[in-house]
Each structure stands twice: as structure tokens, then as C-alpha cells.
Amino acid sequence: TALDDAGIGSDHIFGVSSFFDNADVGGDEAVRYDYDQGMFYAGFGVIQDKYDSDDYGKDGGLFDAKVGVRVADFDITAFYGTIELNNAVAPRDENLLALEVRYAGVENLNLEAAYYNTEKDVKAGSKSDSDTFAIAADYSFTNGFSVAGGVSNTDHSAAAAEDYTQWFANVGYGLAPNTTVYAEIGDNDLKDTDMGYGVGI
């Protein structure tokens, strides 16, 4: 759905991951529509679960939307999403507001910044919310190599949820159009976690 486009950073494995709690923004009973006329663009998505086969449940579902504008070297996108998960282990409602800004005014360099606010209302528990700020950048060299990195900080209102900062960095090489071999590392300051390493194509 529209939230499938949310997220910043040219990461492959270890990027920002503070959207809806493990909610897959796709499904068997989904509809998505996009409109793009160059300067302005928008879209929305809807998911239902009348077959009662996913975490949404028969009376649950998802609605999300995005609007954006491209002006000068900026690309600014706002997202909204609301989801009801009646079949989840912890049935809950979640809402997301997000703002992403991209700047490509320097040759071969992309700069990105974003803010995400997620509210969660557990039906048999309490309400909580989280705020995430993220920045990322990538640079492409003329010889086919590229480098990228990013960092985000997530602050939870719930005392039981651990606030954390995470980051990633990678290097890639374009073997062919749309084909990149890469190596990436990523880490966060959550308890009982270690730095991750990944290579792939």
C-alpha cells in the first residue's frame, strides 16, 4: 500500500525500522492507487481481511495515504496510516504520521531526513507512542562505486520500551543496470544486540 514507499536511506539490511509493529503493508485483499503528474503526486491503499486469514481479522484492516511535491531539488512526502489488527497476538490499533524530505541538489549526492510518529492502542492494555528522527545520505562515484549511511533515534513513551539509536553504512558497486553488489554493517544500542554484517547482490 502507500506505506510500502515510506522510509529513507539506501540501506539493504539495517535501515530505519520503527514503523507499524511488524505490520506487513500488503495483503491478499488489497487495493492501491497512485497519481503522479510530475510536480505533485499522491496515493492511497486499503486492505481488508474478510477471509480472516491475516492479523487484521474480518473487522480489521488498513488505510493509508501519501501526498508529495517535487520543487527545485527537493522531494517532500507526507504519509498517514491507520491499521486495526484484531487477530494479532496483542490486538491493537495503530496510527502513523510521517514526513520525509529528500534533497538532490549536489551532483551524485542525495541527502534525506525524516520524522515518524506512531501511536499504538492495545485493546487489552494501554496507549503508547514513539517518535523517530532519521537522517541518511548516499554518494555515487563515476567509477560505479557508491557509499551510503544513516542514523535514526527512536523515543518511546512506554516505560517498558527501550529507546534506541541505530545506524548503518555500506559500500556498493554496480555490476550492471539495476544490479549492485554490496557490503553493509549496522548496529544499535539496544541491550543484547551485536553489530550486524551483510554482503549480497
N, C-alpha and C positions, 0 to 999 in steps of 0.2 A: 504494500500500500504506500501511501505518501511518505510514511516514516522510514521506509526502506532507503530513501535518499538522504536521511539525516546522518550526520557525523562528519567530522573533519579529519584531515591528516592522511598522508599517503602511506598508511601502515598496511601491513599484510597480516599480522597476527595480534599485536599487542597494543592496539589503539584504545581510544576512549570507549568505555563500556558501562555507562551509567544511565542508559535509557530504561524503558519499562523492564521490570524484573523478569528476566528470562521469557519475555513475551515475544513470540515469533510474529512479526508483522506480515504474515502471509497465511493463507489457508485454502481449503478446498472450496469454500463458498465465499469468494472474494471478488470485488469489483473495484477497478481503479480507472480514473480518468485524468488525463493531463492535457493542459493547454499551454502553448508556448508560441509567442509571436515575436520573440527576439529580445525586446527590452523587458517585457513583463511576462511572467509565467505563473501558473497556478495548477493545483491538482487536489484530488481528494480520493480517499479509499474507504471502503466499507467491507466488513467481514461479519457474517452471521454463522451460526453453528446449529442449524435446525436438525442435523443428523446426530447431534450430541456426541461428536467424536473427538472434540478437542477440549482444551481448558476453558474455552468460552462458555460452553453449555448452551442449551436451547434458548434461554432467555438472555444470554450474554452476547458479546460481540465487540467490535472495534469500529470507531470512526476517526479518521484523521484527515488533515488538510495542510497544504502549504501554499504560500504566496511568495513571490520573489521579484526582484528588479535587478537589471544589469544596467549600470550607469558608469560612464568613464571606464575605469579599470576595476570597478567594484562589482561584486555579485552578492546581494543581500537576500537571505531567505529566512522566513519565519514559519514555524511549524506549530500545529496544535494537534493533540491526540487524546482520545478518551477510550478507555478499554474496561470491559467488565468480564472478569474471569470467575465464573461460577463453579467450574469443575476443577479448579486448581487445588493443590494441597491446602493452601490457605486462601479461600475465596476472597476476592478483593476487587475494588475499583481503583483505577489509576488514571491520572491525567498528566499530560506533558505540555509544557510550553518551551519553545526553543528559538534562539536567534543565532544565525551563522553569518559571518562576514568573510568574504574572500577578496584578496587584492592581488592582481597580476600586472601591476604597472611597471615592474622591473623585469627586464628580459631574462627568461629562463628561471625566474624565481616566483614562487607562489607563497603568499602569507595568508594564514587563516586564524580566526578567533571565533569562539562560540560560548554561549551560555545556555544551560539547560536547567529547568526546574521541574521536578517530578513530585507529584503528590500521590500518596498511597493510603487507601482506606480499607483496612482489613475488616471484613464483615463481622468477625467474631473477636475483634480486638480494637486497636486504636488507630488513629490517623498519624501519619508522619510525612515528611517531605525531605527532599535533598536538592542541593544546589551544586552545579558543576560548572567550573570555568575551564576552558581549554584553549591552548594556542598550538599551532603547528606550522611547519614550513617545509618546502622541498625545493631543490635546485637541480636542474638538468644541465649536464655538461655537453659540449658539442661532440665529444667522442663516444657518446652513448651511455655514459655512466650517469647516475643520479644519486643524490643523498636526500634523506628526509628525517625529520624528527618532530616530536611533540610532547607536551606535558599537560596534564589536567589535574585539578584538585576537586574533590567531592566532599561536601559537608552535609552530614545527616542530622536531622533534628532529633531522631530517636536515640536515646542514651545507649541502647544496646547495639546500635550500628556504629561501626568503626569508620571515622573519617580517614581519608587516604589521598595520597598523591601518587600518580603513576606517570611513566614516561616510556617512550620508545625511540629507537634510532635505527636506521637501515641504510644500506647501500644496494644499488641495483644496476644491472647492465641490460640494455635492450638487445636481445638476440635477433629479433625480427619485429615487424609491426605487431603491437599488442602482445608481445611475448617478452617477459623480463625474468632474469634470474636474480635472486636477491638473497641477502643475509640480513637478519634483524635480531636485535636484542630489546628486551623490555623488562621493566621492574616496577614494583610499587612498595609502599612502606606498611602494608598490612602485615599483621602477625602471621607467622608460619608460612611465609611465601619466600621464594627464591627467584633470582633473575632467570628469565626465560631466553632461550636461544632458538632461532629457527632459520632454516635455509629452504629454498624451494624455487619453483618456476611458476 
